[in-house]
């Protein structure tokens, strides 16, 4: 898919963000750089035969630790740092209308 001014504007409208002409040009310039880099990667000999890695290190070994039961912090101690709470619940300002 080739990115054009119209395609970028259409995608911006779908995301409910308006772009100025300058912003549209910036996005197109960035996609051009991305396309060039992808083309460079695609030119690597044998790239299709490489299996994707699951981790950035080849010899990544891990062991999960055993769960150890620990005593919890008492609710009263945890709420001691709160400005406002009701029972066991912390009151926070409403952020959604």
Beta strands, then each sheet from edge to edge (+ up, - down):
strand 1: 85-86
strand 2: 89-90
sheet 1: 1+ 2-
end
